[in-house]
Amino acid sequence: MTAKARRGKLRKPRTITLPDQSYQPPKAEREKEHDMPGASLKTIRRAFFRPFNVRREGAD
């Protein structure tokens, strides 16, 4: 089976909003840990391996 045959339809892209490039987060925000407790591998794959559009805050 080729890689092309395994691929399904691409899902609708999700828009991700990022802060302005000059944004400096406070120390507490930089040190905050992020975790996905109890997430299955399928959930993680769906969250990270999907199409997305990037939008910057304050950019028109």
Protein Blocks (a to p, Z undefined) as FASTA:
>chain_A
ZZklmpccdddddddddddfklccdfklmmpccddehiafklmmmmmmccdddddehiZZ
